[in-house]
Structures are given as C-alpha cells and as structure tokens.
Amino acid sequence: MKKFLLLTTGLMASAAASAMSSAPQTDPITDFQNSWAGKALSHQRALDMNSPLADNNILGSHNSYNSEVYSDPTRYIDPQQKHSIYDQLRIGARFVELDAHWTAHTHGWPWEWGTDLLLCHSGIGAELGDLHVGCSLTDRFVKDGVQEVSDWLNENPQEVIILYFEDHTDGHHQELLNILNDKLGGKIYASGGCKSIPSSLTKAQVRAAGKQVVLWKDGGCSGNAAMANLAFTGLGQVDRIWEDRTSVGAIGAFFTGGSVNKIESADVVQAFKNGGNIVNLDDLTYNDGRMAAGVWSWDNGEPNNYNGDQDCAVQWGNGRWDDANCGSVHHFACEDNAGNWAISAWAGQWSEGAAACSQLAGGYHFSVPTNSKANEALKAAKAGMSHVWLNASDRASEGKWVAH
C-alpha cells in the first residue's frame, strides 16, 4: 500500500511539474508591456503619429550599446544600461544611440584580428574620443548591435525609431553603409542629402514611405554620396536631453568643468511639460518609475472600457484622460492652427465635436493633445471645468486609440 501511495504521489507531483513547465512563461519586460504604464505609452505613441517629431515626447536610451548584458572583464566595464538594445526597444526606447568606432579588435582566430567598426564607449573629452581611448579589443561589432535593432523592427513593422550614430568611423562610411544596407535595407527613411531632420517630418510620413528608421549621423556631411543621401546630419528642431552616470562621464566632467546630470522621474515629467522632445536615459528599465513618468495622458488604470462601452477620450479636471461612453454630454477641446486651445460654447455628445468647435471664432477644430505641453495648455484653458471631450477614440478597433 505504501508503495502504491508513494507511486501515486510521485506521479501527481510529476504531472504538476509538467503542467507548470508547459504553462506560458512571461518575463518582466512582457509584464511591463502589459501593465498600465506600458499600454499607456503605446497609446501615446499611436496618437502622435501625425504630429511632427519636433513636437513628440520620446523616451530613449543613452549609449544604448554600453550595457551590462554585454559586459565582461575585458569590455563595457562601466556600463550605462541594464538591458540589451533589443530589450530597451521592447521597454519603450524609441531613440537608440550607437557609437561607431573604426578600431582594432581581437575577435576570432589571431589571423582574423584587425580593424573593424566596433561599438565603443570611448572618450574623456571629444579630442581623446577621436583616438578611441577606452575602446576594448573585444568590444562588440557595430553589425551585432544593428542586428538587434533589425530583429525588433521586423517584429514591430508599424513602429518608427530614431537611430543615432556617434561617428568615430575615421571616414569608413562605406563600411558603415554596408552594415546598414545589410541589416536595415529598405527600412531607413532617406534624408535626400546633407540636412537636419525637417521640422514637419512625422512618423506617419516615414511609415507612408514604407520605412521605420530616421537615421541621424553626426560628424558633418559624409563624403560618401550614398551615406549622405541616407543619413540626416542633425536633429534640427528636435531637442534632446541626456544623462551620463558613468565613471568616464564623471572624469570627463572633471576635466571640462561641466556637470553630470541624473534624470529622475520628476525630471522626465517636467521635461515633457516644458515641450522637450527626447529624454535619453542611462539604466533605462521598466521598474524605476521613469518610463511611467513619460505617461502624460491617461490616468492610472485608464483606459479600461468600463462596462464595455467606453470608446471616446475625455480629459478630467486633473489633466489626465479617461475613456467614456461616447453618448455622454461634455464640452469639447478645440484647437486653432496656431496651437491655441479653447473650450466649446456648448456641450454635446462626442460626435458633435466638429460642429461645436467650428462655431468658435478664429478657425478652431475639434482636437486632442499629442504631447504633454499641449495637454497642459488644454488643462489651463478649461479654467477648472471638470470634463472635456478629446478628438480621440477606439471606436474602430477596441484598444487601438487614434487621433481624428
């Protein structure tokens, strides 16, 4: 009898273990993507598709390649990131920075050693940086970092990113171009010559061209005609702030007299409220509050489609958003062509927004903020009013919010 019981118990334990092993497994990044913050950030990125990049609020990573994931005793010993480039994109980075250096390496067999484009965290000051001080002989190839970007883009064909190359290639632009064509062929929105990103360029225009990448390479106009036609040479009116939490950064600040700033959650909130575009983070991750701080629109737990009939967006008194029944009655958020906000003279159902706003003098239209600064301006225009309709909904497809 004891043997039977032991056998039965063992079979049950084995079956339980088998069931657990076959159950779907998630990782913390997937959990973040499915969390309120992850979904709210995704909704925001969808709403600003038709707004210029120069008006977007974009979270990104600084020195994206310099991660502890790739660190060992011979390379990246002072990492600035916790996750791989691929995982940074999964978390929500839409600005990725790769420092490309033409420098010596010892990858492979000794007869394969030589020079190539490596991802290096080099430089104590710009002058020494051009000498590749700080690069390791075992730093990763640029092609490996670009492959991670390519893998993520292939899995997310509707997404658009800014890919920045800090150029220490010593003029080896053809080699860099070969990597870009091999890994990202057909995905890069061509600059059409040596120019900054146009102030009017939108993610929708990039996608309409069948592309996903806005390529920025510093260091001036390339002598390589194909590279010059592909890469933008400046951000134009797109601004960015970044931090540098590394020892190298601290040493550099000592020599230059500059300062090393840390960006905390409150800084992310304020930067976007002030109209900042790109905030590049060191140690970008899912659970330190800084990604969640990038949410300026939806209130906590919203949108939730309560009772299955909430498909239209409304701004609450606190400036945050809720999804509401489209048949409810509220005043409307109206915007003119100069970006000024006003509230409609009368209230109605969401579908009446265009008519209500058109009756205001000054050429107003029913609208929705697509960045934090505009959202704050609308909040101020309400002058204490509790609810106003926003021209955004997911009526066409539940959970897919679009600006109209």
Summary of the structure (lengths in Angstrom):
residues: 404
radius of gyration: 24.8
end to end distance: 72.1
largest distance: 90.3
contacts: 1270
relative contact order: 0.12
helix: 35%
strand: 20%
